Amino acid sequence: MHTAIVWLRLDLRLADNPALHHALQHAERIIPVYIHAPEEAAPWSDGGASRWWLHHSLRALAGDLRHLGSRLVLRCEPSLSALLDLVRNSGATSVYWNRLHEPAFTRRDNEVQAALRAAGVDVHRYNGSLLHQPGAILTKTGRPYRVFTPFWRACQQSPTGPQPLPSPNALPPVPAHLKSLELDELSLLPRLPWDQGLRATCEPGEQQANMRLHAYCQTSLPTYPASRDYPDRPGTSHLSPHLHFGEISPQQVLWVLRDYAEHAAGGLTAASESLIRQVGWREFAAHVLHHYPHTPEQPLDERYRNFPWDNDKSLLTAWTRGETGIPIIDAGMRQLWYSGWMHNRVRMLVASFLVKNGGIHWLEGARWFWDTLVDADLANNTLNWQWVAGCGADAAPYFRIFNPVLQSKKFDPDGVYIRRWVPELAHLSARHLHQPWGAPQRLLHDSGLQLGRDYPYPIIDLGSSRNQTLVRFRAHLSPDR
Ligand SMILES: Cc1cc2nc3c(=O)[nH]c(=O)nc-3n(C[C@H](O)[C@H](O)[C@H](O)COP(=O)(O)OP(=O)(O)OC[C@H]3O[C@@H](n4cnc5c(N)ncnc54)[C@H](O)[C@@H]3O)c2cc1C
């Protein structure tokens, strides 16, 4: 009897899982294993919010496997030693996995593959997390794209693969003598109970991912292009953690969206193509990380390598706590802390505020996001922070500095989002909510608000900090330097 190990990582699903599918075609016995080895991801081991999601996603996957007659084997040790131990104890002759694209994982997987092959074990690797393999989309001169629009055009001209693979109907049992840890032994959940917001808002798991996608298509997809920038509306799909942990594949998302577009009455083609384009940004981020693996720590644009960032710890702390005195920034940072997620428009604003007004290194912000986002994703986080800072692929130019007050008035005009996350401002009128420091004293008093006591004064002046940044960037990029 041929036994195969399926090494599950960021592909915590049964449907459209090429590694699982191919293992089932070639082996009579399948051993699905998840190995927790955080040191192998260093320096980007999962943060607190990601670990929380991972715990629940593994629990869901274990339940789904049990339902089909199998069992998830959990290990917590170096990946190679766990795999070799399973090979020895099960008689497995092959290991199947879907590729990862983070630099630490690519290195580790190459080493594991070499060691397994040296031990006489076959290794089979598949693409399960992207529409296009990194390296498959290149410019006419064979170079990686650094600008999104031509990259995405090239993607659209390439075949995106066949229909997603179905979930198996049944799986062979895992031999009882193969040991597994209990999920709690991975210690993924926080010791202090800061996770009540995650418990209230997050639903990890493959079934939840699919339910979310279909519910989203039925309710909010038609208005996606018009409402995706408004944080006070249920405009976006919230699929990001599901996609990061591979509870759903981009291929599945693509097919479902195109299916809805085809069968819905009028208008949905533009909406679904608009959402697919965002999935294209995820694709772009993975390709950039693949070609430029130094970018999680270093700017893609060499000119920013020695940029003189500030090191204002009190500003950084106020930013992380949502106590900057700029309502839209504080609303975003509090949404993040509570729910592990933040709206994309507000992510851009809080990042621009930290880097461009605060003068703080983008890496400080990226690290905070890494610890607090349930969708923390090395490629997406890196690309977007560098985009905002002006030093990455397709980046906003340095002189593009969001004005958080104007943005807040435009995208949260009635202050619904701010009132929800900064309740101390709830009684201010929409006119003054975006900029309470400009409100007349009498009005603040009538709203029961004393600035400096109930809500901070702005920690920095938006206008002068913007001008200082422009001077600093110009000086740094000046050809005479
Ligand atoms: C500073 C900053 C940091 C970010 N860090 C992350 C991160 O760690 N992980 C992450 O998944 N996204 C990150 N993003 C991108 C984006 O904010 C989120 O993907 C999006 O808000 C997720 O919400 P959604 O699933 O409702 O998005 P939707 O609008 O419904 O988009 C669908 C999917 O497309 C992808 N996507 C959308 N926008 C982007 C984008 N700008 N870049 C890459 N992929 C995108 C996501 O996978 C998303 O789930 C970051 C953005 C900024 C500005």
PDBQT file of the ligand as one rigid body, heavy atoms in Angstrom, charges set to zero:
ROOT
HETATM    1  C1  LIG A 501      -0.354  49.641   5.004  1.00  0.00    +0.000 C 
HETATM    2  C2  LIG A 501      -1.146  48.454   4.471  1.00  0.00    +0.000 A 
HETATM    3  C3  LIG A 501      -0.871  47.185   4.945  1.00  0.00    +0.000 A 
HETATM    4  C4  LIG A 501      -1.594  46.081   4.447  1.00  0.00    +0.000 A 
HETATM    5  N1  LIG A 501      -1.316  44.818   4.952  1.00  0.00    +0.000 NA
HETATM    6  C5  LIG A 501      -1.993  43.753   4.456  1.00  0.00    +0.000 A 
HETATM    7  C6  LIG A 501      -1.735  42.448   4.954  1.00  0.00    +0.000 A 
HETATM    8  O1  LIG A 501      -0.869  42.219   5.810  1.00  0.00    +0.000 OA
HETATM    9  N2  LIG A 501      -2.482  41.407   4.455  1.00  0.00    +0.000 N 
HETATM   10  C7  LIG A 501      -3.426  41.605   3.485  1.00  0.00    +0.000 A 
HETATM   11  O2  LIG A 501      -4.066  40.632   3.061  1.00  0.00    +0.000 OA
HETATM   12  N3  LIG A 501      -3.655  42.828   2.967  1.00  0.00    +0.000 NA
HETATM   13  C8  LIG A 501      -2.978  43.905   3.427  1.00  0.00    +0.000 A 
HETATM   14  N4  LIG A 501      -3.253  45.153   2.923  1.00  0.00    +0.000 N 
HETATM   15  C9  LIG A 501      -4.115  45.271   1.724  1.00  0.00    +0.000 C 
HETATM   16  C10 LIG A 501      -5.608  45.515   1.971  1.00  0.00    +0.000 C 
HETATM   17  O3  LIG A 501      -5.800  46.555   2.887  1.00  0.00    +0.000 OA
HETATM   18  C11 LIG A 501      -6.326  44.279   2.472  1.00  0.00    +0.000 C 
HETATM   19  O4  LIG A 501      -6.034  43.172   1.656  1.00  0.00    +0.000 OA
HETATM   20  C12 LIG A 501      -7.856  44.507   2.428  1.00  0.00    +0.000 C 
HETATM   21  O5  LIG A 501      -8.196  45.607   3.212  1.00  0.00    +0.000 OA
HETATM   22  C13 LIG A 501      -8.551  43.263   2.925  1.00  0.00    +0.000 C 
HETATM   23  O6  LIG A 501      -9.921  43.474   2.984  1.00  0.00    +0.000 OA
HETATM   24  P1  LIG A 501     -10.924  42.706   2.027  1.00  0.00    +0.000 P 
HETATM   25  O7  LIG A 501     -10.603  41.259   2.034  1.00  0.00    +0.000 OA
HETATM   26  O8  LIG A 501     -12.286  43.117   2.435  1.00  0.00    +0.000 OA
HETATM   27  O9  LIG A 501     -10.518  43.344   0.626  1.00  0.00    +0.000 OA
HETATM   28  P2  LIG A 501     -11.299  43.332  -0.777  1.00  0.00    +0.000 P 
HETATM   29  O10 LIG A 501     -11.349  44.744  -1.232  1.00  0.00    +0.000 OA
HETATM   30  O11 LIG A 501     -12.563  42.600  -0.693  1.00  0.00    +0.000 OA
HETATM   31  O12 LIG A 501     -10.264  42.614  -1.751  1.00  0.00    +0.000 OA
HETATM   32  C14 LIG A 501     -10.281  41.198  -2.008  1.00  0.00    +0.000 C 
HETATM   33  C15 LIG A 501      -8.900  40.630  -1.760  1.00  0.00    +0.000 C 
HETATM   34  O13 LIG A 501      -7.939  41.256  -2.607  1.00  0.00    +0.000 OA
HETATM   35  C16 LIG A 501      -6.687  41.356  -1.932  1.00  0.00    +0.000 C 
HETATM   36  N5  LIG A 501      -6.320  42.768  -1.810  1.00  0.00    +0.000 N 
HETATM   37  C17 LIG A 501      -7.144  43.828  -1.750  1.00  0.00    +0.000 A 
HETATM   38  N6  LIG A 501      -6.437  44.974  -1.684  1.00  0.00    +0.000 NA
HETATM   39  C18 LIG A 501      -5.139  44.621  -1.697  1.00  0.00    +0.000 A 
HETATM   40  C19 LIG A 501      -3.922  45.348  -1.655  1.00  0.00    +0.000 A 
HETATM   41  N7  LIG A 501      -3.890  46.690  -1.589  1.00  0.00    +0.000 N 
HETATM   42  N8  LIG A 501      -2.769  44.660  -1.682  1.00  0.00    +0.000 NA
HETATM   43  C20 LIG A 501      -2.749  43.317  -1.753  1.00  0.00    +0.000 A 
HETATM   44  N9  LIG A 501      -3.873  42.573  -1.811  1.00  0.00    +0.000 NA
HETATM   45  C21 LIG A 501      -5.054  43.217  -1.782  1.00  0.00    +0.000 A 
HETATM   46  C22 LIG A 501      -6.888  40.747  -0.545  1.00  0.00    +0.000 C 
HETATM   47  O14 LIG A 501      -6.466  39.407  -0.578  1.00  0.00    +0.000 OA
HETATM   48  C23 LIG A 501      -8.393  40.861  -0.360  1.00  0.00    +0.000 C 
HETATM   49  O15 LIG A 501      -8.906  39.915   0.526  1.00  0.00    +0.000 OA
HETATM   50  C24 LIG A 501      -2.561  46.274   3.434  1.00  0.00    +0.000 A 
HETATM   51  C25 LIG A 501      -2.827  47.578   2.977  1.00  0.00    +0.000 A 
HETATM   52  C26 LIG A 501      -2.135  48.654   3.493  1.00  0.00    +0.000 A 
HETATM   53  C27 LIG A 501      -2.430  50.026   2.952  1.00  0.00    +0.000 C 
ENDROOT
TORSDOF 0
